[in-house]
Amino acid sequence: MTFPVAHLWGQNAADSFWVRLQQYCGKSFEGRITAGGREGDGFTGNRLLMQVKACNNDTIRIPFYAGENRSRVWVFARQQMKLMLKHEHRHEDGTPDRITGYGGLATNSGSSRQQVFPADDETCNLLPAACGNIWWITLTENEFTYNLRRIGTDRLFTVSFDITKPVTVDWKPWGWE
């Protein structure tokens, strides 16, 4: 499979990753925990879905559903010729959660298949325990994976989504207009 080259933003690996991810806008995929799940974590035993719901030149918003919980959105943004990942959390009434906006900016352009996001200062101030977090996203022809590793601990969490089999999801995340 070939992917188009980014024309509006340059030609580095982050651009290529961005263009590849945008091709899934409007589609949803079912996932499964492939590392780190445990009973009672809010994910294990629930249907896991990602919905590439909103894309423009600067932002890609991907709601991540765990069962009936629609509180999470992964927000990818272009910044400084790199990509940023932030986690947006809302309550069922749409108001922002106290813990929202954490994530990080990639330290380099990454690759067309993988982007790595170490925790930024905002994350360290909001969640000191998450200051050692590193998130990475992989995107192959068959799979999108969301990964979290907390450096200095045994914490690892990975959810893998089969992007060859779109599913129908007509939900909206909490607080979505």
Residue frames as qw, qx, qy, qz and C-alpha x, y, z in Angstrom:
[[0.000, 0.891, 0.453, 0.000, 0.00, 0.00, 0.00],
 [0.412, 0.224, -0.020, 0.883, 1.32, 3.46, -0.79],
 [0.171, -0.775, -0.464, 0.394, 0.47, 6.65, 1.02],
 [0.328, 0.852, 0.158, 0.376, 0.26, 10.17, -0.38],
 [0.519, 0.018, -0.247, 0.818, 2.95, 12.71, 0.45],
 [0.128, -0.801, -0.399, 0.427, 2.02, 15.74, 2.54],
 [0.442, 0.541, 0.280, 0.659, 1.96, 18.84, 0.35],
 [0.149, -0.893, -0.175, -0.386, 0.92, 21.63, 2.70],
 [0.590, -0.796, 0.121, -0.061, 3.27, 21.16, 5.60],
 [0.115, -0.715, 0.684, 0.085, 6.62, 19.90, 4.34],
 [0.822, 0.275, -0.461, -0.193, 8.04, 16.51, 3.66],
 [0.020, -0.472, 0.811, -0.346, 9.43, 15.02, 6.90],
 [0.263, -0.098, -0.959, 0.036, 8.45, 11.80, 8.67],
 [0.147, 0.337, 0.616, -0.697, 5.94, 13.58, 10.91],
 [0.439, 0.337, -0.203, -0.807, 4.20, 14.85, 7.76],
 [0.425, 0.117, -0.833, -0.336, 4.04, 11.35, 6.35],
 [0.101, -0.209, -0.894, 0.384, 2.61, 9.97, 9.60],
 [0.265, 0.356, 0.305, -0.843, 0.04, 12.79, 9.65],
 [0.491, 0.273, -0.444, -0.698, -1.13, 12.11, 6.10],
 [0.351, 0.003, -0.933, -0.078, -1.34, 8.39, 6.79],
 [0.008, 0.287, 0.773, -0.566, -3.44, 8.98, 9.92],
 [0.340, 0.328, 0.059, -0.879, -5.77, 11.44, 8.16],
 [0.375, 0.082, -0.741, -0.550, -6.79, 8.80, 5.64],
 [0.253, -0.282, -0.914, 0.144, -8.79, 7.12, 8.44],
 [0.186, 0.093, 0.281, -0.937, -10.83, 10.23, 9.26],
 [0.657, 0.029, -0.137, -0.741, -14.50, 9.34, 9.56],
 [0.756, 0.039, -0.642, -0.120, -13.75, 5.69, 10.32],
 [0.596, -0.562, 0.404, -0.406, -13.92, 3.67, 13.54],
 [0.622, 0.294, -0.724, 0.039, -12.07, 0.55, 14.62],
 [0.841, -0.509, -0.050, -0.179, -12.31, -2.03, 17.36],
 [0.243, 0.659, -0.641, 0.309, -9.32, -2.66, 19.58],
 [0.897, -0.338, -0.286, 0.024, -7.94, -5.04, 22.15],
 [0.372, -0.835, 0.404, -0.044, -5.49, -4.72, 25.00],
 [0.867, 0.348, -0.327, 0.145, -2.21, -6.35, 24.00],
 [0.543, 0.131, -0.535, 0.634, -0.14, -5.33, 27.05],
 [0.101, 0.148, -0.437, 0.881, -0.81, -4.18, 30.58],
 [0.548, -0.403, -0.288, -0.674, -4.52, -4.72, 31.04],
 [0.162, -0.005, -0.872, 0.462, -5.78, -5.73, 34.45],
 [0.257, -0.605, -0.745, -0.114, -9.17, -6.32, 36.00],
 [0.269, -0.802, -0.401, 0.351, -10.80, -3.12, 37.23],
 [0.388, -0.237, 0.195, 0.869, -8.73, -0.78, 35.05],
 [0.355, 0.631, 0.187, -0.664, -11.79, 0.46, 33.15],
 [0.386, 0.527, -0.556, -0.514, -10.55, -1.12, 29.91],
 [0.045, 0.148, -0.987, -0.042, -10.25, -4.86, 30.49],
 [0.180, 0.369, 0.891, -0.192, -13.48, -6.65, 29.66],
 [0.318, 0.711, 0.255, -0.573, -14.97, -3.66, 27.82],
 [0.656, 0.573, 0.368, 0.325, -15.41, -3.15, 24.11],
 [0.334, -0.590, 0.152, 0.719, -12.64, -0.77, 23.00],
 [0.520, 0.695, 0.425, 0.257, -13.22, 1.54, 20.05],
 [0.260, -0.417, 0.124, 0.862, -11.35, 4.37, 18.42],
 [0.391, 0.774, 0.496, 0.040, -13.16, 6.83, 16.18],
 [0.384, -0.085, 0.211, 0.895, -11.07, 9.07, 13.93],
 [0.117, 0.732, 0.641, -0.197, -13.76, 11.68, 14.20],
 [0.156, 0.972, 0.112, -0.135, -12.41, 15.10, 13.26],
 [0.700, -0.082, 0.265, 0.658, -9.53, 16.05, 11.01],
 [0.294, 0.953, 0.055, -0.056, -8.26, 19.34, 9.66],
 [0.596, 0.659, -0.313, 0.335, -4.84, 20.65, 8.61],
 [0.054, 0.619, -0.542, 0.565, -3.68, 21.16, 12.21],
 [0.447, -0.252, 0.664, -0.544, -5.65, 18.77, 14.45],
 [0.578, -0.055, -0.754, -0.306, -6.85, 15.15, 14.44],
 [0.472, -0.306, 0.501, -0.658, -9.26, 14.19, 17.23],
 [0.546, 0.035, -0.818, -0.177, -9.75, 10.51, 18.03],
 [0.672, -0.417, 0.251, -0.559, -12.30, 9.56, 20.68],
 [0.346, 0.203, -0.909, 0.118, -11.34, 6.38, 22.53],
 [0.713, -0.336, -0.015, -0.615, -14.28, 4.51, 24.02],
 [0.152, 0.162, -0.942, 0.252, -14.08, 1.83, 26.72],
 [0.007, -0.457, -0.868, 0.194, -17.48, 0.22, 27.03],
 [0.022, 0.855, 0.499, 0.144, -20.02, 3.00, 27.64],
 [0.389, -0.710, -0.020, 0.587, -17.34, 5.44, 28.81],
 [0.527, 0.690, 0.279, 0.411, -17.02, 8.22, 26.24],
 [0.339, -0.905, -0.039, 0.253, -14.81, 10.52, 28.31],
 [0.558, -0.463, 0.408, 0.555, -11.52, 10.21, 26.38],
 [0.624, 0.778, 0.070, 0.016, -10.25, 11.91, 23.21],
 [0.675, -0.236, 0.264, 0.647, -6.73, 11.68, 21.84],
 [0.285, 0.942, 0.080, -0.161, -5.84, 15.01, 20.26],
 [0.711, -0.014, 0.284, 0.642, -3.00, 15.11, 17.76],
 [0.165, 0.965, 0.093, -0.181, -1.74, 18.52, 16.68],
 [0.702, 0.438, -0.014, 0.561, 1.02, 19.93, 14.51],
 [0.308, -0.947, 0.048, 0.071, 3.49, 22.09, 16.36],
 [0.225, -0.792, 0.519, 0.231, 7.03, 23.19, 15.54],
 [0.545, 0.474, -0.627, -0.294, 7.27, 20.79, 12.55],
 [0.089, 0.104, -0.962, 0.235, 6.58, 17.95, 15.01],
 [0.533, -0.426, -0.578, -0.449, 3.47, 16.25, 16.34],
 [0.197, -0.269, 0.598, -0.729, 1.89, 16.65, 19.75],
 [0.484, -0.339, -0.784, -0.188, -0.39, 14.22, 21.56],
 [0.231, -0.229, 0.456, -0.829, -2.74, 15.44, 24.28],
 [0.217, -0.328, -0.919, 0.023, -5.39, 13.56, 26.24],
 [0.328, -0.260, 0.009, -0.908, -8.71, 15.30, 26.69],
 [0.200, -0.280, -0.919, 0.194, -11.08, 14.00, 29.38],
 [0.348, -0.274, -0.061, -0.895, -14.66, 15.12, 30.00],
 [0.313, 0.111, 0.792, -0.512, -17.46, 14.19, 32.33],
 [0.230, 0.423, 0.857, 0.181, -20.73, 12.82, 31.03],
 [0.123, 0.860, 0.393, -0.302, -22.28, 16.31, 31.20],
 [0.585, 0.705, 0.114, 0.384, -19.51, 17.56, 28.88],
 [0.222, -0.948, 0.220, -0.068, -17.54, 19.55, 31.44],
 [0.525, 0.562, -0.596, 0.229, -13.76, 19.09, 31.43],
 [0.857, -0.360, -0.316, 0.189, -12.34, 16.64, 33.92],
 [0.393, -0.886, 0.209, 0.130, -9.91, 18.01, 36.50],
 [0.520, -0.387, 0.638, 0.417, -7.24, 15.84, 34.86],
 [0.675, 0.647, 0.348, 0.066, -7.19, 16.79, 31.18],
 [0.306, 0.935, -0.179, 0.006, -4.69, 18.15, 28.67],
 [0.545, -0.600, 0.554, 0.192, -1.75, 15.93, 29.53],
 [0.878, 0.428, 0.162, 0.138, 0.61, 14.48, 26.93],
 [0.485, -0.583, 0.324, 0.566, 3.68, 15.67, 25.10],
 [0.473, 0.800, -0.224, -0.293, 5.44, 16.95, 22.01],
 [0.947, 0.178, 0.043, 0.263, 7.53, 14.58, 19.93],
 [0.445, -0.727, 0.244, 0.463, 11.23, 15.39, 20.34],
 [0.150, -0.321, 0.648, 0.674, 11.93, 14.79, 16.65],
 [0.544, 0.229, -0.305, -0.747, 10.00, 14.07, 13.46],
 [0.742, -0.051, 0.608, -0.280, 9.77, 10.36, 14.31],
 [0.161, -0.090, 0.855, 0.485, 9.01, 8.03, 11.45],
 [0.461, -0.029, -0.406, -0.789, 6.12, 7.58, 9.07],
 [0.649, -0.215, -0.711, -0.164, 5.13, 4.53, 11.14],
 [0.605, -0.491, -0.519, 0.351, 5.80, 5.69, 14.69],
 [0.008, 0.725, -0.107, 0.681, 5.63, 8.86, 16.76],
 [0.600, -0.276, -0.592, 0.462, 6.92, 9.13, 20.35],
 [0.180, -0.766, -0.099, -0.609, 5.63, 11.65, 22.89],
 [0.461, -0.102, -0.639, 0.607, 7.45, 12.10, 26.23],
 [0.254, -0.800, -0.517, 0.167, 5.50, 13.83, 29.00],
 [0.262, 0.622, 0.012, 0.738, 5.74, 17.62, 28.81],
 [0.119, 0.129, -0.497, 0.850, 5.97, 20.19, 31.62],
 [0.552, -0.225, -0.071, -0.800, 2.19, 20.64, 31.65],
 [0.832, -0.144, -0.513, -0.151, 1.83, 16.91, 32.34],
 [0.532, 0.058, -0.609, 0.585, 4.47, 16.98, 35.08],
 [0.125, -0.177, 0.311, -0.925, 2.69, 19.88, 36.79],
 [0.687, -0.166, -0.183, -0.683, -0.77, 18.30, 36.42],
 [0.974, -0.175, -0.068, -0.129, 0.20, 14.72, 37.28],
 [0.140, -0.786, 0.602, -0.019, 3.64, 14.50, 38.91],
 [0.722, -0.168, 0.671, -0.007, 3.56, 10.68, 38.84],
 [0.763, 0.544, 0.342, 0.067, 3.12, 10.82, 35.04],
 [0.024, 0.897, -0.332, -0.291, 6.23, 12.95, 34.52],
 [0.310, -0.403, 0.815, 0.278, 8.03, 9.77, 33.42],
 [0.718, 0.427, 0.517, -0.188, 5.35, 8.82, 30.88],
 [0.016, 0.358, -0.627, -0.691, 6.21, 8.15, 27.29],
 [0.712, 0.434, 0.433, -0.343, 3.39, 7.57, 24.82],
 [0.041, -0.349, 0.685, 0.639, 3.96, 6.23, 21.34],
 [0.736, 0.437, 0.257, -0.448, 1.67, 5.55, 18.46],
 [0.277, -0.207, 0.802, 0.486, 2.44, 3.05, 15.73],
 [0.638, 0.534, 0.159, -0.532, 0.63, 3.03, 12.42],
 [0.287, -0.186, 0.840, 0.421, 1.17, 0.17, 9.99],
 [0.331, -0.008, -0.610, -0.720, -0.91, -0.94, 7.04],
 [0.514, -0.304, -0.782, -0.180, -2.91, -3.20, 9.38],
 [0.563, -0.560, -0.540, 0.279, -2.76, -1.75, 12.86],
 [0.046, -0.745, 0.160, -0.646, -2.88, 1.42, 14.96],
 [0.679, -0.353, -0.556, 0.325, -1.45, 1.01, 18.45],
 [0.224, -0.837, 0.136, -0.480, -1.62, 3.37, 21.40],
 [0.785, -0.065, -0.478, 0.388, 1.13, 2.69, 23.92],
 [0.288, -0.867, 0.180, -0.364, 2.06, 4.07, 27.34],
 [0.779, -0.029, -0.450, 0.436, 5.22, 3.31, 29.31],
 [0.349, -0.917, 0.084, -0.175, 5.99, 4.93, 32.65],
 [0.561, 0.506, -0.524, 0.393, 9.78, 5.05, 32.95],
 [0.028, -0.408, 0.676, -0.613, 11.11, 3.69, 36.25],
 [0.653, -0.034, 0.527, -0.542, 8.09, 1.43, 36.76],
 [0.291, 0.035, 0.924, 0.246, 6.71, -1.74, 35.23],
 [0.447, 0.600, 0.412, -0.521, 3.72, 0.18, 33.86],
 [0.019, -0.151, 0.697, 0.701, 3.05, -0.61, 30.21],
 [0.510, 0.482, 0.571, -0.425, -0.28, -0.32, 28.45],
 [0.020, 0.208, -0.650, -0.731, -0.98, -1.06, 24.79],
 [0.613, 0.462, 0.510, -0.388, -4.23, -1.09, 22.85],
 [0.174, -0.168, 0.725, 0.645, -4.09, -2.37, 19.27],
 [0.567, 0.516, 0.289, -0.574, -6.73, -1.57, 16.66],
 [0.522, 0.160, 0.728, 0.414, -7.24, -3.52, 13.44],
 [0.195, 0.588, -0.028, -0.784, -7.51, -0.74, 10.86],
 [0.071, 0.078, -0.817, -0.567, -8.32, -3.17, 8.05],
 [0.196, -0.461, -0.855, -0.133, -11.81, -3.73, 9.46],
 [0.161, -0.218, 0.127, -0.954, -13.78, -0.52, 10.05],
 [0.109, -0.448, -0.864, 0.203, -16.82, -0.80, 12.32],
 [0.129, -0.653, -0.359, -0.654, -19.91, 1.36, 12.56],
 [0.342, -0.407, -0.545, 0.649, -20.01, 3.70, 15.54],
 [0.018, 0.702, 0.364, 0.612, -22.50, 6.53, 15.72],
 [0.520, -0.693, -0.353, 0.352, -21.53, 7.75, 19.18],
 [0.212, 0.814, -0.145, 0.521, -20.10, 11.10, 20.12],
 [0.501, -0.026, -0.585, 0.637, -17.68, 11.65, 22.97],
 [0.281, -0.766, -0.501, 0.289, -19.02, 13.42, 26.03],
 [0.175, -0.731, -0.021, 0.659, -19.09, 17.17, 25.49],
 [0.325, 0.039, 0.620, 0.713, -18.90, 16.90, 21.71],
 [0.340, 0.521, 0.180, -0.762, -20.94, 19.53, 19.88]]
